[in-house]
Amino acid sequence: MKNLLGFVAFLLIAQGAGGIAHTFIGWFDKWALVDHLAFLDGYEIYVCVLLIALGLAVGAASDAVGRHE
């Protein structure tokens, strides 16, 4: 379970960071999922920051699960 949560945390943080890099720099054109969702137009930065915060929370939860096993 800890490995799965760690992987999900990595994906969330990577998508958030990739979305921010795409918005400000233009890199990761095909990789950032947030920029391809039409209903998030205008809210990309907020969603990317939320993804990073959620990834950090899931990462902390994976550490908590690891301690209890």
C-alpha positions as CSV (number, residue, x, y, z in Angstrom):
1,M,0.0,0.0,0.0
2,K,2.8,2.4,0.8
3,N,4.4,1.9,-2.7
4,L,1.0,2.6,-4.4
5,L,0.5,5.8,-2.4
6,G,4.0,6.9,-3.0
7,F,3.5,6.4,-6.8
8,V,0.2,8.3,-6.7
9,A,1.9,11.1,-4.8
10,F,4.7,11.2,-7.4
11,L,2.2,11.4,-10.2
12,L,0.2,14.2,-8.6
13,I,3.3,16.3,-7.8
14,A,4.8,15.7,-11.3
15,Q,1.6,16.7,-13.0
16,G,1.3,19.8,-10.9
17,A,4.9,20.8,-11.5
18,G,4.6,20.0,-15.2
19,G,1.5,22.1,-15.5
20,I,3.1,25.1,-13.9
21,A,6.2,24.7,-16.1
22,H,4.0,24.5,-19.2
23,T,2.0,27.5,-18.2
24,F,5.0,29.8,-17.4
25,I,7.8,28.4,-19.6
26,G,6.0,26.4,-22.3
27,W,7.8,23.2,-21.7
28,F,6.0,19.8,-21.3
29,D,3.5,20.6,-24.1
30,K,2.1,17.1,-24.5
31,W,2.8,15.9,-21.0
32,A,0.8,18.3,-18.7
33,L,-2.7,16.8,-18.3
34,V,-4.2,19.9,-16.8
35,D,-3.7,22.0,-19.9
36,H,-5.6,19.5,-22.1
37,L,-8.8,19.6,-20.1
38,A,-11.0,22.3,-21.6
39,F,-13.2,22.9,-18.5
40,L,-10.1,24.1,-16.6
41,D,-9.3,27.0,-18.9
42,G,-8.3,29.9,-16.8
43,Y,-7.8,27.8,-13.7
44,E,-4.7,25.9,-14.6
45,I,-2.4,27.5,-12.0
46,Y,-4.8,26.9,-9.2
47,V,-5.4,23.3,-10.2
48,C,-1.6,22.7,-10.5
49,V,-1.0,24.1,-7.1
50,L,-3.8,22.0,-5.7
51,L,-2.3,18.9,-7.4
52,I,1.1,19.6,-5.7
53,A,-0.6,20.1,-2.3
54,L,-2.6,16.9,-2.8
55,G,0.5,15.0,-3.8
56,L,2.3,16.2,-0.7
57,A,-0.7,15.1,1.5
58,V,-0.8,11.7,-0.2
59,G,3.0,11.4,0.3
60,A,2.6,12.1,4.0
61,A,-0.2,9.6,4.2
62,S,2.0,7.0,2.6
63,D,4.6,7.6,5.2
64,A,2.0,7.2,8.0
65,V,0.8,3.9,6.4
66,G,4.4,2.7,6.3
67,R,4.9,3.4,10.0
68,H,1.8,1.4,11.0
69,E,2.6,-1.7,9.0
